[in-house]
Amino acid sequence: MTHIQAVVFDWGGTLATYADIDMPDMWRLAARHLAPNREEEVCARLVAVEEASWARIAVDQRSTTLSSLLAVASADLGLDVAEAVLEEAATYHLDAWTPHVRHDPEAAATLSALRDMGIRTGLLSNTHWPRRFHEHFLERDGLARFLDVRCYTSELSWTKPHPAAFRAVLDPLGVTDPARTVFVGDRPYDDVHGAKRAGMRTVLRPNPHVPDYPIEPDATVTRLFELVDLVTGWSAG
């Protein structure tokens, strides 16, 4: 019998509902702030820089930050902007995302049930957004108190699926045997492949908007609350 000690969640598409949005719309206000007379050009470059940063996950798993993306795009375009301007542009970008951030309706009940079972819970998100942005929504929707450890790759050197990213959440959870931990995510490569490589059990929450990858999770759920029975069964052998 392998008693499950902890469950770790991905954020976007797992605890938070996936937002299928137009990326230029998310970057437009930041671009307008950086260079009002070159809005379309700057917006397109910001979108391209962000896409390139996500594409790197399949290459070297190096993490990045929102401020770094803005700085790279500005340098590529030959924009001479002060640090304060970059910070304000970042705020405009995050503000554009705010209306789209919603958590799964079953997230609180699922996390609460796992805690009642004596299971520790964690969050590991591939993100270039700052901690304060994520934390605001977790606090707003009453989820932060149910998550013992919250890790964001914007504060780490590596993103999922790199083993070091998973170690960053396992260590503070006090997990010595990754096989006693379940990872739940919507991305077959980043989440399932990465967590399996780290020695964890894996649960996929299918998302038709993310790329497929030839990997078999230990289980698949369509609703978050299905995890409670899964973990109960695994702990009971």
FENDA-V956406 format. One record per residue. RES is the residue in one letter. PHI is phi in whole degrees, -180 to 180 (none if undefined). Layout:
RES_PHI, RES_PHI
//
This chain:
M_none, T_-112, H_-71, I_-75, Q_-97, A_-152, V_-125, V_-115, F_-113, D_-73, W_-100, G_-63, G_87, T_-125, L_-75, A_-98, T_-70, Y_-68, A_-108, D_-89, I_-122, D_-88, M_-59, P_-57, D_-64, M_-71, W_-98, R_-62, L_-67, A_-64, A_-63, R_-62, H_-73, L_-69, A_-156, P_-54, N_-85, R_-132, E_-54, E_-64, E_-64, V_-68, C_-60, A_-62, R_-70, L_-62, V_-62, A_-65, V_-66, E_-65, E_-60, A_-65, S_-67, W_-70, A_-64, R_-65, I_-58, A_-78, V_-106, D_-134, Q_59, R_-76, S_-85, T_-149, T_-128, L_-61, S_-64, S_-66, L_-60, L_-65, A_-67, V_-64, A_-61, S_-64, A_-65, D_-59, L_-92, G_72, L_-87, D_-99, V_-123, A_-76, E_-59, A_-63, V_-68, L_-63, E_-64, E_-67, A_-64, A_-62, T_-63, Y_-61, H_-63, L_-66, D_-61, A_-65, W_-79, T_-50, P_-66, H_-97, V_-89, R_-137, H_-94, D_-59, P_-59, E_-95, A_-61, A_-63, A_-64, T_-67, L_-63, S_-64, A_-64, L_-64, R_-63, D_-62, M_-84, G_84, I_-91, R_-80, T_-128, G_-142, L_-133, L_-135, S_-120, N_-75, T_-156, H_-106, W_-76, P_-72, R_-53, R_-59, F_-69, H_-62, E_-61, H_-57, F_-76, L_-65, E_-69, R_-56, D_-99, G_72, L_-97, A_-57, R_-69, F_-95, L_-108, D_-68, V_-136, R_-131, C_-120, Y_-124, T_-68, S_-64, E_-108, L_-114, S_-85, W_-129, T_-107, K_-60, P_-96, H_-63, P_-56, A_-65, A_-66, F_-70, R_-63, A_-64, V_-98, L_-68, D_-61, P_-68, L_-77, G_79, V_-87, T_-100, D_-118, P_-57, A_-65, R_-94, T_-123, V_-108, F_-111, V_-119, G_-156, D_-106, R_-112, P_-59, Y_-80, D_-60, D_-90, V_-72, H_-59, G_-64, A_-68, K_-62, R_-64, A_-83, G_91, M_-94, R_-74, T_-131, V_-129, L_-99, R_-107, P_-55, N_-134, P_-66, H_-90, V_-108, P_-64, D_-80, Y_-157, P_-74, I_-143, E_-106, P_-73, D_-71, A_-160, T_-130, V_-128, T_-106, R_-128, L_-60, F_-67, E_-60, L_-61, V_-60, D_-68, L_-60, V_-65, T_-60, G_-66, W_-64, S_-68, A_-84, G_81
//
